[in-house]
Amino acid sequence: MVTFQRSGKDNEVSINGLRYKLAGPVMTRSASQYPQKQITGSGEITSDSHPWASVHVWDDWRDGIGVDRMIVGEDDRRSWFSTAVTSQRQHLTGPPLATQTAAPAGLSGNQDPLVCELGGAIVAAYGTDVRSYTAGTDAWSTSRATLAAAPTDVLNLAIGTTQYLVYCYTSGYAYSSAIATWATSGKDAVKIAYWDNRLWGIDAAGQLWYTFTPGSAEVDNARLVLSHNDVITSLFEGRDAANHTILYCTTERFLYAHDFDNCRWVRQKVDISPQGLTATDLKRKAITWQDQSYLASSAGVINHLARAGEATVKDMGPDMDDGLPEASYENTVACMASSVKELIIAGNVVGSSDTALIMAWNGRGWRVLWSATATNTNIISLHVAYVTNYRLWFGYNGRVWYLRLNQTNMNPKRISGWAYASTCFHKTPWLRPQGGEVDLAALEAIVDTEDCTANETVKVEYAINYTEGAADASYVTLGTITTDGRTIYTFPDNGVTANIGEELRAIRFKLTLSRGSTTTLFPDMTSLALVYRKKLRTRWMHTFRIDLNEVQSGRSSKTQRANLLTAIAVAELVEVTFRDDTGNTRNIYCDLMGPEGEERTGRDETGIFTLTAIEQLRGA
C-alpha cells in the first residue's frame, strides 16, 4: 500500500520524502503548453484557415470504402461505408437509379433470373424458362425455350460470323443463334467459356471438352481431378506468364491453368477460400477485366496477373482493411462482370440481417453501386450490355433489374439526363485527430454543398467515441442543408443548448443525401471540414524558495542541501507536496528543474535554494 507524503505546517514542502522550510510562498503556474494546430485531410487547406484551432477536411473519397478507424495522413481519402458515388474528388452525389423490369407473365414461383443477351436484346432464364426483353415497352416475351434443368452458367459468344447464346445445366446445354429457335446437346457441362474460336465446357466431374459447332462434335480434352468435395466455380479465358491467352478454371479451393498441347490442367499457386458450394450452383466466381484475372474468394477478390515468365497474386477485395459493416452488409462474392471503367461484383448475404451489394473496383478503391432493397435476399447474376444505354443488368428477387453505367465520364453531374436513386448515405471513418495524450473538443462542422433545394437535401449527423451502435442510434443530428454554399454547424447540437464544443476521443460523420420527385436532380456535397480544439491535460509547475538557514527535522543545512541534490539527480520522478489532505491528488510526481541557490562560503552551508517541480503524474 502506498504511503503518501504530507505537509502539515505553514511554509513547508515535502520533497522526495523529506520536509523543507520555505523562505516564501509557492509560485504556481501552468506547465501545459498549448499544442500546435494541425491541418489534415484530403482538402486544399492552408495554415491560414483558422488562427488557432485544428482542421481536418474531407473532399476526396476516391480510395474507396472499408476503413473503420482511420490513420490520419494514410486514410484521408477513404470512407467507412457509402452508397453514394465516391469516384470524383470534391463531389459526393447520388448513385444511379436502379429500375426493376416487369414481371414475366405466367411464371410460377420466384425464379432466379440468369441474365445475358442475344442479338442486341436482353435474355434471361427464369429457372428453366427462357424469356427475351423489349426495353421500349418494358415487357418480357412468352417462353422462348424450356431448359431441361435450372442453368448453372450462360455465355454469349461468336464462332465465325455466327453469334450464339448458350445456357448449360449440368446434364447438357441449350443454344440459339436466333431467339425464336433453340436446340440442345446432351454433353454435360456446369461451366462454359469461349477460347480459340470454339465453345468450351467442363462438367461436374472435371471433364473438359470443346466444339467448333455448338450442339455437335464435342471433343473431350483435359480432365481436372477434383478432391476434398471440391467443385467447379468458373471457366474463363486469361493470359499466362508467356503472354499467351489460355483457359483457366477455378474451383472452390484452387486455380488451374489449361495446358492445351499436353491435354492437362496445371494447378497454380493460388489458394481460394471454400464456401461449401455444390456442382449445380450458378455462381460465377472468376473473370478477366482489363487483361487481368480476378478470382472470387469467399468475401474477397484475388488479382492474378501472369506476365513475363512469372505470376503475381494480390488480395484486393472489399474484405481487406476493415471489410464491410458486420451484421449489415456482410457478403460473399457470388458473380462478377466487367465494364469499361470498373470491375463489378455482386454479393450473397452471410446472415439473415445482411443486405446484398453490388460493388465496383476502378483499380484504386471499392464503391457500392447498388444496395439491395431487402435483407436476406441474394443478387443472382450480372451482365453488362449496351441496350438503349450502357447498363448493368442483374437478377434479384425473381426479377431482372438494370442501372446505368458511366462509360465515358465518371462524374454523373456531367452526363445529361442521368437518373439518380432517391437517397444515399456516406459514413466517414472514425477520426481520432491526435494521440490519447491530448484532450479534444469538436467546435464546428463546415459543409460545402451544391444543387441543394427544399427537395434536394443533405442531412448531417455525427457520433463520438466509437458509440455508433445498432441502427445508428447514437448519432446526433446537426441539421439538414437545403441551400448551396457553406453551412457551419456548432457542437454539440448546433446551438440548441450551448456552443461550448464537444469533448471527444474520436468522431464519425454520417451524411444522408436525398432528392425530390425529379430523378435527374440530386444534391452534391463538395467538402466537409471538422474544426476542433486540442488541449493538453493540465499540469502545473511549482517554484519553491527553500530556506537552508536552519536545522530541519534534525538535518543540518549541509545535509538538506545534499538531500536536494540527490533528489534532483534521481532518474525516477520525485514525489512532492506542500498540502496536508487525505485526497492524495495533490501529491504530485515531478521532474525537478532549474535549481539555483544562494550559498555561503567555507563551512557555512546556509542559504536559499530555489527549485522548480514540474508535474508529470498525480497521486492515486
Order of alpha helices (4+ residues) and beta strands (2+ residues): beta-beta-beta-beta-beta-beta-beta-beta-beta-beta-beta-beta-beta-beta-beta-beta-beta-beta-beta-beta-beta-beta-beta-beta-beta-beta-beta-beta-beta-beta-beta-beta-beta-beta-beta-beta-beta-beta-beta-beta-beta-beta-beta-beta-alpha-beta-beta-beta
